[in-house]
Every structure is written in C-alpha cells, then in structure tokens.
Amino acid sequence: MVDIIPAIIPESFEDLQDKMSQVKGLAPVVQIDVCDGKFVPSKCWPYINDDGEFQNILKEDDGFPFWQDMDFEADLMIENPENGGAEDFIKAGAKRIILHIESSENMLDFVKKLRKEYGYFGDSAVTVEIGIGINVNTPNKVLDEYFKIDEESRTLADFVQFMGIEKIGYQGQEFDEKVLDKISDLRKKYPDVAISIDGGVSFDNAGDLKEAGVTRIISGSALYDSENIKEAIEEMKEI
C-alpha cells in the first residue's frame, strides 16, 4: 500500500493549524512545505512576516499543531539549509526532513553531519529520517553518494523525493511526465529505497506513479480542493 501524505504550504501559523486540523485522523503524516523566497521564488510561513513566532514555538513542548496526534515532515525548499533552517525543524519535532540536493553546494557534508548528530534510520537513537529532494532536470546519478551502503549496511539518506514539477514551491501545476522514467530508473537501481513524489500528483496519474515505483504520494491541491478529503485520500490509495 502506498502512503498518501497531505501537503500544506502554510500562509501563516493559523493557516497551518487549520489545514492540519482538516486531515487529523485521516493521515498519520502531513508534509509542511517550507519556502524561503530564495531557493524558490515563493515564501511561506515561517518566512512570511517573520516576527520570531517560529523561534518561540521551538521553546515550547506543545508548540507545534497536533503534535500528539500526527507526525509531520518538513520539505525544506530553502537556500543553504545547513545554516540553521534544517535543524530548527528537527528541534520542532519533524519525523522527516527533505533536503533539496540543489539547495546547497555542501549538501553531502551536511547530511553526514546530521547522521553523526541525529543517528541512522532504524537505530534506536535516530530522531529524524532524511530525504533527498531532486528536481525534474537534475540527473539521478547525483543521488548515488547518498545511497551507497556502508560497512554497517546503512545509507546516508533514507528516501528520495522526486519533484514532479519544474517550478517548485507552488501547488496546482501539471505533472512532468519525464519524471516517471526517473522514478522507474531509480527503483531498478535501488529496489529497496523509499520513493516519494511531490508536485503535479492527481487522481489521473496516481496509478502510473505507483506502477513506476513510488511508495509515498505527496498531494496538496488534489486533496484540499476536493469536496471530501477523507474520500479523496481513500480514493487515491485505491487507484
């Protein structure tokens, strides 16, 4: 069964609370898109009207919405996440973080640092899963360093998130069909890796994405624009 993960691009903390409340009890994990206006042109919370609210949340044990009821993953579409942005969301309790390989020249070293500090997925000490986001026109070969198996049968990254659209940071765009081949190629090369797809996902292409090898479907507008989110999630699972 493929996991269906609702995606939110929050305009404010209140907007985040509202959208998370709509899927509470319907999905075990939600994805929060984080856009800084630099790596991607768009901005969203907490980069809109930054008044220190997010830093205050980090100081509170119950500062994040519905943290007792559902997990969240942070899709960090931010420039140079090694400069504090990634670890802020880890401290906020993210189950997973997605680091876009194009967002930093030091990504490999940064992922190694995170592994040393936060453990490996599957170890009892792990606190966060690490995913590598990859854009439509970035070749798959850049992922190899993150999925080499070391002497302890571990990899640096836990999963890949393919972006299905070229203009990331915006919802409601048309899926780029060439990403299906990228997914299929990676699935053949790494049969056991978890693969997410984000951007342009719809009820029309969900079946093709599953056949290509995805294990997690990230969907924003297709779910939130539906008349019934619960039914939409179930329908997408069954396609």
Beta strands, then each sheet from edge to edge (+ up, - down):
strand 1: 3-8
strand 2: 29-35
strand 3: 71-77
strand 4: 96-100
strand 5: 129-134
strand 6: 159-163
strand 7: 194-198
strand 8: 216-219
sheet 1: 1+ 2+ 3+ 4+ 5+ 6+ 7+ 8+ 1+
end
